[in-house]
């Protein structure tokens, strides 16, 4: 997802607020930070890793986890290129962390 509107709005707001081209540059940098999610205002949603909502059942979560972890497990890509294997390892780490976080939230 590539967002661009933060840069545009930041540039215009910076230019208008500071009434100088340097203000536009500062606003552009702040807009870029917004577009790149440097300011994570809300916590990461662990359900997003599985393309589910928070009202999904435990069975749906388990099924999505098993499906995705079998697809991205690094051992499944033993003969693949090193870049692809590294990406699969990162994705499986992300899936495991999201699954653990969901289970911890559900226990409360």
Buried (B, 14 or more C-beta within 10 A) or exposed (E): EEEEEBBEBBBBBBBEEBEEEEBBBBBBBBBBBBBEEEEEEEEEEBBEBBEBEEEBEEEEBBBBBEEBBEEBBBEBBEEEEEEEBEBBBEBBEBBEEBBEBBBEEEEE
